[in-house]
Amino acid sequence: MHHNMRKVALLLSLPRAALAFAPPTSPIVGGAGRPPTVGSTRRYSDTGQLRLALSPIDIDANALVEQFSDPLLYEHMATGAALAFAGDVIAQSLLSESEQKSIPPSDWDVARTSAFVTFGALYTGGAQHFVFAFLNDSFSEPLLRLCLAQFFFIPFCYYPTFLLMVPFLRAGWEG
């Protein structure tokens, strides 16, 4: 349990939010299962691979590209977008004030649906792909993973992102 508390402390102390999604010994952070290099400013690893030097953690750029090339990431993003689309269209259909009920409703708010679809793809499908991969790789106890997801990631990451991103996206499409 003490080892897991160190992982939680590391998670809470990372300076860049994107790095919190990768396990401390993943190829993204430490490279090839090595622990992170703290305070390094190297541009290339020992094998000559290009690395991004972000203090205090050294990131392997090739592994980062590999993470974003994962077909499962795109499947999760498509699923998040499709569920957001279906959910918003159904919700608008049920709440529609028009006499004729239909899917999509005659008074369909396309900008609202577009904002939900974008959020569903980028955060629900994209960011949470990395969040849950981090939780699954870092913590073996399901109850601890559940608590971190419910009491840390959802209130401090999901809700603020949702409450800022959806109105911002909606305003961009309406304006």
Disulfide bonds with the S-S distance in Angstrom:
none
